[in-house]
Amino acid sequence: MAEETLTITDNRTGRRYEVPIRDGAIAATELQKITADGPGSGLLSYDPAFLNTASCRSAITFIDGERSILRYRGYPVEELAERSTFLEVAYLLIHGELPDRGQHRDWVDAITHHTLLHENIKKLIDGFHHDAHPMGILVGTVGALSTFYPDAKDIFNSESRRLQILRLIAKMPTLAAFAARHAVGKPYAYPDNDLSYAGNFLNMMWKATELKYEPHPVLERALDVLLILHADHEQNCSTNVMRAVGSSHADPFSATAAAAAALYGPLHGGANEQVLRMLKEIGSVSRVPEYVQRVRSGQIRLMGFGHRVYKNYDPRAQIIKKVADDVLAVTGRSPLLDIALELERVALADDYFVKHRLYPNVDFYSGIIYAAIGFPVEMFPVLFAIGRTPGWLAQWQEGLLDPEQKIARPRQVYTGPAERHLPGVRAPTLTLPQRGRENLRK
């Protein structure tokens, strides 16, 4: 077998370099050895948006975009969505293995009993304007939690890390539901320890005057599946932020707030909201061909189609399509679903979309499901954040314990002006220290 190396010839100097290949990658620092003008002039790899740069080694999530594969810790996401609960998947992401019966009981019990918020957090939420976006409230309150739990700074204490992980997974739904109810002026509904993770979130969202809220089992399961599908997705924008902030040894609450802020962007966590607005803009099944033609001509973008990683069908979209059928069988048929189905049919029969590999992604149907359950569009990125929290934490912890990692500090290719001086300022004369002059004379 040939040696696992890459031979690079620098045509500027004629020098050849042997660069080791490990796990299908070369170390970017090896390029520093390729110089033309002496030390300090080594090559950099220029990769805007990390299109082909691996920033870490990870054992958490595997994606093969060409074959539409997504696995958490080796398990196909399709199997987990069908047979597991969100909290089981959360345990898997954090610990590397699915829990046994005793571990599952203890895990669920611990999270259930960490769902309550400090009463002062309620006061903080009350301080936001009535029309504040719930995602903005979530970002602010998650960051504020770091001041309530100063022990979270003890990041290299395994027991402290475990406690903060429990707190964050447990409290995210409570913060989210309180933010939603604040926006509509409803009193806060406290967690119910008798309900499941997804059922309890529905309780905190919708409970009114009834003594006991009973979530519909189909809607409860649908939400649980959606959280599973959003639990992790390799080194996406918000996960990259989580790892970068964590590399400075910030506490996990601060890092999670930063990751949630990245998710706030419409190109990341807000994409399913854009899909829903697009379907409403189309308005009817009869207008789908006209809309598709406008996409082909470059006038508009087709939201919910195509993916940075998946070059074929997003495996999560296939699962969500079935979940949408189950939900709408309970809530009633949505005209938006009919438009979505026709849009998918027309697009996938069109050579333009097939040639450009524009297939439905996870956002295409998730917004329809959320709207059918009753969530306002402003809550869509918040729901995404709840599901992604275990993945963020698993990635944060993995990066923290990785001996190869240091504080994130990318390089740059400088394109600004060369040295210049203000009017009236003379360029300083370069002088060498005494020892430097002596060395030159030698």
N, C-alpha and C positions, 0 to 999 in steps of 0.2 A: 504493500500500500504506500502511495506517495506520501511524503512528509507533509503535515498540515501547516504549510506556510504559503505566503503570498510574496512573489518577487516583484519589486518595484524598481524600475529604472528611471532615474531623474535625468531627463534629456538636457537639462541645463548644465549638468556637471558630468554626466556619463556614469555616475556612481549607481551601484545596485544595492538594494536593501532587501533583506529577508525579514518579513513581518509574520509572526506567529498567528495562526488562525485557531481560535478556541470557541467552541459552540457556535460555529458559523459566523463569528465576528472577529474583527481585529480591534486591538486597543487603540483608541484615538491618540494616546500619548506616544505611540510608536512613530507617528508622523513627525513628531518633534525632532527626530533624528535625521530627517531629510532636510538638509540645509544647503544653501548656496552662498551665503554671505557670513558664515561663521556662527558662533553660539547666539541663541536668541532669535535666529531667523528661520527656525523650523516651521514646517507646514502645519496649518490648521485644517480641520474638516469644517466646511461651511454647510450648515444644514438648517435653514429656517424652518421653524415649526416641527423640527425633529421628524422629518419625513422618513429618514432611514438611519436613525441614531438610537442605539439602546443605552439608556441611562442607568440601568440596573440589571441585576440577575434576580429573577423572581420565580417562586414555586407556586404562586397563587392561581393565576388565570392563564389559560392557553387559548389562543385564537389562531385559526387558520382561515383567513379571509377568502382564499381561493376555493376552499372546500366547505365553506359555511359551517365551521366548527367553533363552538364555544364551550369550554370546560372549566369548572371550578375544581381545583385540586385534583384534576384528572377525571372528574365525573361530568358526563355530558349534561348540559343545562336542561335538555329535554327531559331527562330522567329525574333530575332534581325538581323541576317544575311539576312533574306529574306525581311524584311519590314523597316529596319532602315538604316541610314547612319552612317559612322564612327563617325562624330562629334556629332550626337545624342547619340551614345553609350558612347562617351567620356564624354558628359554632365551627362549622367546617372551614370557613374562610380564616377565622382567627386561629384555630388550633391545628388545622391541617388534616384532621380526620372527622368523620361524622361521630356524634356522641352516642355512647351506649345508653341504655335506659336510665341508669342512675345519673350519668353526666347530663343527659337531657333534662331530667327532672330538676336537678340543681341549677342548671343554666337558666331554664325558664323561670324558676322560682326567684332567682337572684334578679333577673331583669324585671320581672313583674313588681318586685318590691323596691325598685329604684325609679319608678315612673313619676313619682311626685316631684314637684318643683318647690324650691324655697319660695315662700310667700313674697319675698322682695322681688323675685323675677316677675311675678304678676304685676307689681307696681311699675316695673320697668316697661312691660308691655303696654300698660295703661298710658304710659307717657308718649307712645307713638301716636301720630295723627290718625284720625279715623280711617283715612283712605290710604294709609301706608301699605305698600305691597307686602304680603305675608312672607315673601322670601327675604326681603330686607329686614323684617323683624326677626326672622330665623337667624340670619347671619349675625345680627347684633346680639341676640340673646345667647346664642351658642358661645360667642366670644366672651360674653359677660360671665358665663358659668365658670370660667377659669379663675375669677376672683372669689368665687364661692368655695372652690376646692383647691386651696394652695398646695395640698399634697400631690396634685397632678403634676407638679414640677419635678417630682422624684421619678423621672422617666426610666431610670435604669434599675428600679426596684420592681421586680416582676409582679408582686402582689399589688403594688400601687397601679401599675399599668392595667392589670386585670380589672381593678375597681373602676378606673376611669372608662375602660371599654364598656363595662356593664352600664355605667351611668349614661354614657353617650347613646348607646343603642336604646336604652330604656326611655330617656328623656326627649329624644328627637320627636317622637309622635306627639308628646304632650306639648312641647313648644309649638309644633306645627298647628295642632288643633286650637291652641289658645290664640295663636296669631290669626287664624281664620275667623274665630268667633269675635275677636276684637274688631275685625274689619266690618262686621255686620252688627255690632253692638249687642251681641248676645252674652249672657253670663257664662263664665267658664264652667265646663263640665269636667269633674275630676275623674281620674282613672278608676276603672273597675277591675279589681284583681281576679274576678271570676272569669273574665273574658280572655280570649286569645290576643296575641299581639295585634293582628289586623282588626279583630272584633273590637278591641278596646279603643283603637284609633277611631273607628266608625262611631263608637259610643261618645267619645269626646267631641267629635264633629257634630253629631246630629241629636244627641240627647236633649229632650225638652223638659216636659213636666212629669213624664212617666217615672215611676219609682225605679224601674229596671229596664234598661235598653236592651233589646234583643236584636242583634244584627242578623240580616238575612244571610243564611249559610252560603248561598251562591255568590253574593256580593263579597262576603267575607273571604271566601276562598279565592275569588278573582283578584282581590287586592293583595292577598298573600302571594299569589303567583307573580303579579306584576312587581312586587318588591323583590322576589327572587331573581327575576330577569334583569333587574337594575342593580343587583347587589355588588357586582364588580365588572370591570371591563378593561383589564390590563392598564396600560399607562396612558389613559386619556387625559384631557386637559386638567380636570379637577384633581385626579389622582396624582398627576405630576406636581401640582401645587401642594397637595398634602405631603408628598415626600420631600419637596424642596423646603417647605417651612419646617417640617420635622427634622430636616438635616441640620437646622440651626439649634436643635435641642429645645425648641419651644414646646410647651405643654400640648397635649392632644386636643384640648378644647379650642385653643387658638389656631392650631393647624386645621381643625375641622371647619372652623369659621372661614378660614381662607379658602378651603376647598369648596365650601358652599357658595362663597362669593364668585368663584370661577364658574360654578354650575349655574349661577344666576344669569349668565350671558345667553342671549337668544340662539347662538350657534351651538350651545351645549345643552343645558337643561331646559331651555325654552322652545326646543324644536317641535315638540308635540302640540304646543299651543299654536305655533304657526301652521301646523297641519289643519287644526280645527278651523282656524280663520280662513284657510284656503278652501276647505270644503264648503264653508258658509258662503264664500265669495262665488264659488261655482254655482251654488244654489239649487241645481236640479240635474238629474241624470242626463237630460237632453243636451245640456250645455257642456258635457264632458269633452266631446270631440273638439269643440271650439277652443276649450282651454288647453287641451293637449297640443293643438296646432300653435297656439301662442307660445307654449313652452319650446316647441321645435324651432320656432323662428327666433328664439332668444329674447323675447319680450319679457318673460317672467320665469321664475324658477319653480320647479315642481317640488314642493315640500314633502318630506317623508319618504323620498326615494333616493337611493344611493347612500353610500357610507364610505368614510375614509379608509376603513379596514376591510369590510366585506366587499368582495368583487362579484359575489353572487347574492342569493337570497339571505337576508339576515335571519339566522335560525330563531331568534327571539320573536320575529314578526310572525312566523308560522304558528308559534304557540299562542301568541296574543290574538290572532285571528279567530282561533277556536274559543278563547276566553270571551271575546266580544260576542260571539253567538250565544254563549251561556248567559252572559249578563243581559243582553237585549231580550232574551226569552223571558226574563223576569221584569225588566223595566219597560219593555215595549219597544217595538221596532223603531229605529232611528232613521229618518231620511238621510242623515249624514252617512250612515253605513251603506245605504244603497248607492250613494254618490261615490264613496270610497271603493266599493266593490267594482263599480263600472270603470272608475279611473284606473284601478289596478288591471282590469281585463284589457282595456284599450291600450294602456301603456305597454303591457307585456306582450301584446300582439304587434307592436310597432317596432320595426327594425332599428329606428333611431335609439330607443331606450334600451333595447337588447344590446346593440353595438356599444353603447356607452355604459353598459352594465348598471343601469338604473333600476334597481329592484326595491320593493318596499322594505323599509327598515323598522326598528322597534317603535319609532315615534308615530308611524302611520296609523296604527289602530289604537295605541294606548290612550290618546286624547279622547277618542270616541268612547272608550270604556269609562274613563274618569268623568266625562260629562254625563254619561248615562247614570252613573252612581250618584251624581249630584254635586261633584266638586266644581267650583268656579275655575275658569282657566288660570287665574292667578295662582292657584294652588298646585298646578302641574309640576313646576320645578321643585316645589316643596316636597311633593310626594316622591320625586326622583331622589331628593336628598335623604329622605328617610331610608329608602331602599339601598342607597349607595354607602351609607354610614359604616356598615360592617366591612365593606371592601376597603374604604378609606383607612379604617383602623388597622386592618390586616396589613395593608401596604405600608402604613406608617411604622408599625412595629417591626416588620421585616426589614425596612430600610434602616431603622434605628439599630438593629442588632447585626447588620451586615458589616463585617470588618473592612470591606473594600470601599465603603461609602465615607465621604467627607461632606462638609458643608457645600451645598450646591453653589457653583460659581462658574457659569458658562463663560467662554471666551467670546471675543467679537472680532470682526474685520473692520478696522477703523477706516472711514471714508471722508472724514472731515478735513479741514485745512491743515497744512503743515504749520510749524511754529511761526507765530507772528507777534507783533508787539504794539502796544498802545502808542499813539502819537507822542513824540518827545521822549520815549523810553528807548535807551540804547540796548542792543542785544548784549547780554553779559558775556565776558570773555571766559572761555572754558579754562579753568586752572586745575592742575592735578595736586593732590596732597603731597607733602614732602616725600613720603615713602614711594609714591607713584613715580616721582621724578628720579629718585635714586634707582628704581628698577629699570626705567628707560635708559639711564646712563650705562647700566650694566649690560 
